[in-house]
């Protein structure tokens, strides 16, 4: 399977976008994993869940970009995955921290 990596990363990105969409629509704090609920006690759980959904959607762009790059070159795809994941997580922490 020549494009297996790209297909897998594409499915992973879509799954993360679906999860982020569900979080943004329902704003249900209980949809977060138990470990995340225990470690963070937000003042406004609905607002926190909406902000967290934005971060998940942003970070999901990393495997999507890697999947597109994987169609061209696998080494570049791994580099894109690592670099964009770090950048998007950093941007996500700034989004949540500022709001």
For each residue, the residues with C-beta under 8 A, 3 or more apart:
1: 4 7
2:
3: 6 7 70 71
4: 1 7 8
5: 8 9 67 70 74 77
6: 3 9 10 67 68 70 71 77
7: 1 3 4 10 11 67
8: 4 5 11 12 67
9: 5 6 12 13 63 64 66 67 70 77 81
10: 6 7 13 14 63 64 67
11: 7 8 14 15
12: 8 9 15 16 60 63
13: 9 10 16 17 60 61 62 63 64 67
14: 10 11 17 18
15: 11 12 18 19
16: 12 13 19 20 56 57 59 60 63
17: 13 14 20 21 57 60
18: 14 15 21 22
19: 15 16 22 23 56
20: 16 17 23 24 53 54 56 57 60
21: 17 18 24 25 53 57
22: 18 19 25 26 31
23: 19 20 26 27 28 31 32 49 50 52 53 56
24: 20 21 27 49 50 53 54 57
25: 21 22
26: 22 23 31
27: 23 24 46 47 49 50
28: 23 31 49
29: 32 37 42 45 46 48 49
30: 37
31: 22 23 26 28 49
32: 23 29 36 37 49 52
33: 36 37
34: 37 38
35: 38 39
36: 32 33 39 40
37: 29 30 32 33 34 40
38: 34 35
39: 35 36
40: 36 37 48
41:
42: 29 45 47 48
43:
44: 47 48
45: 29 42 48 49
46: 27 29 49 50
47: 27 42 44 50 51 99
48: 29 40 42 44 45 51 52
49: 23 24 27 28 29 31 32 45 46 52 53
50: 23 24 27 46 47 53 54
51: 47 48 54 55 95 96 99
52: 23 32 48 49 55 56 96
53: 20 21 23 24 49 50 56 57
54: 20 24 50 51 57 58 92 95
55: 51 52 58 59 89 92 93 95 96
56: 16 19 20 23 52 53 59 60
57: 16 17 20 21 24 53 54 60 61
58: 54 55 61 88 91 92 95
59: 16 55 56 62 85 88 89 92
60: 12 13 16 17 20 56 57 63 64
61: 13 57 58 64 65 84 88
62: 13 59 65 66 80 81 84 85 88
63: 9 10 12 13 16 60 66 67 81
64: 9 10 13 60 61 67 68
65: 61 62 68 69 80 81 84
66: 9 62 63 69 70 77 78 80 81 84
67: 5 6 7 8 9 10 13 63 64 70 71 77
68: 6 64 65 71 72
69: 65 66 72 73 76 77 80
70: 3 5 6 9 66 67 73 74 77
71: 3 6 67 68
72: 68 69 76 77
73: 69 70 76 77
74: 5 70 77 78
75: 78 79
76: 69 72 73 79 80
77: 5 6 9 66 67 69 70 72 73 74 80 81
78: 66 74 75 81 82
79: 75 76 82 83
80: 62 65 66 69 76 77 83 84
81: 9 62 63 65 66 77 78 84 85
82: 78 79 85 86
83: 79 80 86 87
84: 61 62 65 66 80 81 87 88
85: 59 62 81 82 88 89
86: 82 83 89 90
87: 83 84 90 91
88: 58 59 61 62 84 85 91 92
89: 55 59 85 86 92 93
90: 86 87 93 94
91: 58 87 88 94 95
92: 54 55 58 59 88 89 95 96
93: 55 89 90 96 97
94: 90 91 97 98
95: 51 54 55 58 91 92 98 99
96: 51 52 55 92 93 99
97: 93 94
98: 94 95
99: 47 51 95 96
